[in-house]
Amino acid sequence: MSSFRFLHTGDIHLDSPLKGLAGQEGPAAELIRTATRQALANLVDTALKEEVSFVIIAGDLYDGDWRDYQTGLYFVRQMGRLAAAQIPVYLIYGNHDAESQITRRLVPPDNVKVFSSRKAQTFTIDNLGVALHGQSFKQRDVSDNLVPAYPQPLPGLFNIGLLHTGLGGMGGHLNYAPCTMDDLINKGYDYWALAHVHQATILHREPYVVFCGNLQGRHIRETGPKGASLVSVRDGQIEDIASIHADVVRWALIRVSAEGSHHASDLVDRIRAAIVHAVQNDAEGRLLACRIELTGTTELHGQLLSSIEQITAEARSSALSLGEEAAWIERVVIKTEPVSNPAGALRADALGDLQQIIEQASADSQLVEQMETALGELVRKLPHELRAELEDGALKDVSDGNYKSLMDRIGRDLTTRLAVEGM
């Protein structure tokens, strides 16, 4: 067998709309709007620079149906760069870009090999001694385990499986194409190129089972470096798997304690220092998209809630002072507690009753179901800015089945909102 390297990527979500951009303008906002495109271009740059033998895209190249043909044309343009260097691309479609989801299509360049959605199939690269096995999604909701129907490994070749899967619902992701680790290990392939879970991780070695993560973080739940896996193979054995950072914008949650702050100006100084620290230590020269979360018990609690617009403007001013493409503030979230209402204290009124119900709910499954329905209605009636913040946290709570955490979140935020409004 020969030595070769390949890039394993997926969850590119090309032209996916990134959140938090409504009403924002300037170079940073424009960079965020085009981030998924530039990340793909960065990936192609890496493929050319590293002279890889082939590229794997393990599903969700697209985020959904195209707004227009420009999305497809951009992809073809980037694949054309690889074609000029004689680098083939092997592609499966996942839940976001399943056949039933995409109504507009373009014929891909000859170097792009797309796996069928009807049944699993195999492509071979004879000069490298490589066999690639995969199947695209026909519809978004694939509930069957696809692995048993994948072809058996070809003897004497380096066998790679491409699969878009939730692998049991990892990280709260929907469990599309469900399978188990044993299913993958026992198939006999040398490398499983997985996508759908957006956090890069090597789950198993010999054989290798790898989630490459998504290419570009798109919101605050996708923080940290994002990119692809560069895999080096020699004589049929994997020598190295390196993380390639292709992201253009990097998301960061910056927590700033308000403990001990007596004046809003003190807190603004802390926010500015925290942004500077994050840019210097986490951005790696990229635009840092930040959510500022103010925490701790402080006498400024009520003032912060009533002046959130000004605090946000101050944070954005601090970011802009570092340069237009150094940091961008998506939102400032107030998660402080009032000094007069320490955590866990109960109010002797209707709000106190609500808190008591929330605390008791975790021990009563029937009550959890009732509260789940009632809280869903309550969230829909809240003011937009509070509802948006609740929904951000609630998404993970619901996906994790953590209804107690969801109830605690709503109870806490209602407590602070009523306290500042004097209710």
N, C-alpha and C positions, 0 to 999 in steps of 0.2 A: 504494500500500500504506500501511497505517497503522503507527503505532508501538505496540509492546506489549512486555511482559516476561513471562517464564514461569520457573517453577522446575523444574529437572531433578534428580530424586533417584532413588534405588534402593538395593538392599541394606539395607533397613530392618530385616529379620530380627525383626519384631515378636514380642515375648515370648520371644526367644532366651535360653536360660539362660546367664548370664555365668559364667566360670570363677573358681575360687578362693574361693568363698563358703562352702564347707562348714564348719559349726560357728561361723561368725562372725555376730555380732548387732550391733544398734545402728543409728543413723540412716544411717551411711555404707553399711552392708551393704544396708539397705532401699532406699536411693537407687540402688545398683548393680542390685539386682534389678528395679527398675522403669524402668531407664534408657532402654530402647528405646521404651517407651511415651511417656515424657516428651519424648524427642527428636522423636518424631512430632508431639506437641502443639506443640513449639517450631517445627517446620517449618510447621505450619498457622498459628501466630501470625505468622510471617514472611510467609506468603502473604497474609494479611489486612492486615498492616501495609503491605506494599509494593504492595498492590492489583494483584497479578499477574493476567494474563488467563487463565492455565491452569497446571496442574501436570502434570508427567510423572513416572511411576514406572516405571523401566526394569527391573523384575524383582526377585525375592526380597523382596517385601513381607513375606512370612511366612518363618519359619525352617524350617518343615516342618508336619506335621499338627498341628492345634490340640489342646491338652490338653482344652479345653472350649470352649464357644461364646463365652466372655468375650473371647478374642482377636479374633474377628470383630466382636463388638459394639463393642469399643473402636475398631477401625478405622472402623466405620460412624459412630460418634459423632463422630469427627474429620472425616470426610468431610461429615457433616451441617453442620458449622460452615462448610465451604467452600461447600456448596450454598446456605446462607442468604445468602452473599455473591455467588451466581451465578458461582462459579469452577468450571469443569469440571476433571475429572481423567482422564488417559489412562494406562491401566495395561496392562503385559504381565506375565505370570508367567515366572519363571526356573527354574533347576534345583531350588531349594529348595521353591518353591511351585508346581511343575508340576501339571497336572491330576491326574496319577497319584499325587501325593504327598499331596494334601489330600482327606480323606474327608468332613470337615464343611465346609459352605459356607452362606453367607447371600447372599440377593439384594442386590447393592450398590445404593446410592442412585442415583437417575436421573442425577446429575451425574458418576458414575464410568463411563467407557467402557472396557470390557475388550476387548482384541484377541483374536481367535479363535486357537486352537491348531491348527486344521485347515489353514489357509493364511494367508498375509499379507493384511492388509486395510488400508483407508484410511479415516480420519475427516477431515472438513474442518471448518474454522471459517470460515464464509463472511465474516462481518463483519470478520475480521482478515486474510483472504487466506492462511490457513495450511492445509497438508495434513500429516497425521501418518500414517506408515506403520509397521506393526509386526506381530509375531506372538508369541504366547505359546508356552511349552514345553508339549508334550503329556505328555512323560515327562521324568524327571530327566536322563538321559544323551542329550542331543541331539548327535549326532556329525556331522550334515550342515551344510554351509554354507547358511544360510537366505537370505543376501543376494541371490543371483541370482533368487530367486522373489519378491522384494519388488517392488511395483508401480513402474513408471517415474514419475519426478517429474511433477507436474502443472504445466503451463506457466502462468507468471504468478503462481504461489503460492510461499510460503515453505515448502519441503519439509523435514520432520523425520523421521528414521528412529529408531525405538526398537528396540534390540537388546540382548539379554543374551548376552554372548560372552566367551570367554577370549582372543580375538584373538591366537591363536598361543601361548597359555600364559603370558601376561605375569605377572611376579612370582610364578611358581610355581603360579598358579591352574590348575585343571583346564581343559582347552581345550574347553569346551562351545561348540556352534554356531561351529565354527572358521571364520575368514575372514582375509583379509589387508587391510592398509591400502589397497592398490590396489582391492580389491573395494569398499570404502566410498567412496573418493574418486571412482571412476569411475561410481558409481551416479547421481551428479548431484544429490544432496540438498544442502541448505544447512547442515544440522546433524545430526550423528549423536549421539543420546542413548544412551550405553552404560552398562551396569552389569555387575557380576560381579567385576571387579578393585576391591579395596577402597581403593586409593590414588587420590585425585582427581588428574587430570592432563589437560591439553589436549595431545592427540597431534598435531593438525594444524589448520591454519587455512586457510580458503577452499578447500574446505569445512571446517567445524569438526567435529572428531572428539573427543569429550569423555567421559571417565570421571568421573562425579560423586563417586566414593568412597562408602563406607558412611556412614550417618547417625549411628551411634553405635559407637565402638570397643568391642569385647567381650572382648578379652584383650590380653596384653602384646605380641603381634605386630601390634597395631593402635594404635600410639602416635600422639600428636599430635592436632591439631584434626580433627574430623570433621563432615560436614554435607552441603550440596547446592550446586548452581550456580544462580545467579540470572542469567538471560540477557536482555539488552536488545537489541531489534531496532528499527531505524528504516528505513523505505523498503526493506525486503527485505535490509538489511545488518545484521550483528551489530555493535553498538557496544561492548558490554562484557560480560564474563563475570565475575561477582563470586562469591567463595566465601562461603557462608553457614554459620556454625558453629552447628549445632543440638545438639551433644552436651551431655550433662548430666554425664557422668563422662569425664575425660580420662586416658588411660593414659600412663605414663612409665617408662622404664627408667633408673634412677639408678645410675651406676657410682661406687663409692667406693674409692679406692686405700688399701690397708692398708700400703703401703710406709712404713717408718720408724716404724710404731706398735709400741711396746714393751709397752703395757698395753691391755687390752680397753676400759678407760674412755676412752682416747684415740680409739679407733675409734668408740665410741658417740657421742662428740662430733662426729666427722666425719660420721657418718650423720645426726645431727640437723641439722647445718649444711647438708648436701646436700638434705635434705627441705625445709627452709625456703627455700633458694634455688630449688628447683624449683617450689614453691607460688607464690612471688612472681613467677617469670619465665615459667612454662609453663601455669599453670592457668587464667588469665583468669577468675578468680572461680568456677571449677568445682571439684568434688571431683576431686582428683588421685589416681588409683589407681596405686600405685607397686610396682615390683619393684626391690629393692635388690640390686645385684650387687657383691660385694666382690672386688677384684682386687689383683694385685701379689704380689711375693715378700716374705714376712714370717715372723718367728719365731713369730708367733701362729697360724700356719696350723693346726697340730694342735688347738690350743685352740678355734679357731673351729669346726672340724668337730665337735668333741665338745660344744660348747655352742650349737649352732645354735638350739635352742628359746629360750634366754635372749636371744641376739642378736636374734632375731625379736621377742621381747616388748619389748626395749628400743627397737627401731625403731618398733613400734606405739605404744609409750608416747610417743615423740617426736612421732609423727603426731597422736595424740590431744591432746597439749598445745597444738596449734595450733587446736583446735576440732574437734568431731565430724564436720564436713562440709568440712574443709580438705584432709585427706590420709588415705589408707587404704593399708595395706601388704598387698599380696597375698602376697608371699613374700620371704625373704632367701636369696640364692644365694651359696654360697662358691665362688669361682673363683680363690682365691689359690694360690700355690705355696710350698712349704716352702723355707727358706733352704738346708737341707742337701741339697736335691734340685733343683738349678737346671734350667730348661727344657732339654730335649734330652739330659740325662744318662741313660745306660742302666744298669739294674741287672743284675748278673751272676747272674740267677736266672730262673725261669720268666716273671716279669713282664717282664724285659728282653727275653726271646725274643718275647713278645707285642708289645712296642714295636717291635722290629726288623721283625716281620711287617707291622705297620701301616705303617711307613715305606716298606717295599718294595712295598706293595700298589698304590700309584698307578701303578707301571710295569708291572703285570701284570693285564690285564683279567680273566683266568680266576680269578686269586686274589681279585680284587675281588668277583666273584660268590660265591665260596666263603665269603669273610669276611662278606659281606652276610647270608648265611643263618645263619652261626654267631653273628654279633653279634646278630641278631634274637632268637635263642634265649637268648643271654646276658642281654640287656636284660630279658627277661621274668622272669628268675630273680633280678634284683637287688632289694634292699630298696625298698619303695614310694617313699620320699622321694627316693632317688637315681634310681630309674626315672622318676619324674615329671619331674625336671629334664632327664634325658637325652632323654626323649621330646619335650620342648618344643623343644630344639635340633635333635634328629634329624629332626623333621618338615620343617624347611626344608632340611636337608642332603639328605634323600631326594628332596624335590620338585625340588631343583636338580640331582639326579644327582651330588651331591658326596659320594661315599662315603668318599673320603679324609678329608674334614673330619669325617664321622660317626665314622670309626675313631679319628681323633686325639682327638675328644671323649671317647669311651669309654675310650681308653687313659689319658688324663690323669686322668679322674675315678677310674678304678680305681687308678691310682698313688697319688693322695692318700688314697683310702679305705684302702688297704692300709698306707700309711705311718702313718696315725693309729692303726690297729688293731694296729700292730707286727707285721704279717705279712711 
